[in-house]
Amino acid sequence: PVKVRSNGHERVLVQDDPGLVVFDTYGKHLRTLGKSTTGNFISFDHYGEGVVLLDSNAVRAFSISGEKLWEREIPAAGESVVRTPVDIRTGKDRIFILFPDRIVLLPEPADIHREP
């Protein structure tokens, strides 16, 4: 496993070789979102009932069953220097993208409404 995230009460997500592996809080395997669905990604976080994945130039949201909900290009973190993002976290109404030297806020798409 590369990275683990828990939403604290329902699911644990694990980034591993096959893609993103989903467990319940007791460790029971629920499903795997394989690389054919997720592609290569740097990091991930819970997103309502689904998940957001971060790659080098975009953030993609998926339902927990693997349906792609939306994709957004990452806003430029600097005009003249290409920076690769490091991590992603979600907040109440924003998505935070961590770069080595700054944090960029990505507002959620206006037409997406997620459960709290």
Buried (B, 14 or more C-beta within 10 A) or exposed (E): EEBEBEBEEEBBBBBEEEBBBBBEEEEEEEEBBEEEBBEEBBBBBBBBEBBBBBBEEBBBBBBBEBEEBEEBEBEEBEEEEEBEBBBBBBEEEEBBBBBEEEEBEBEBEEEEEEEE
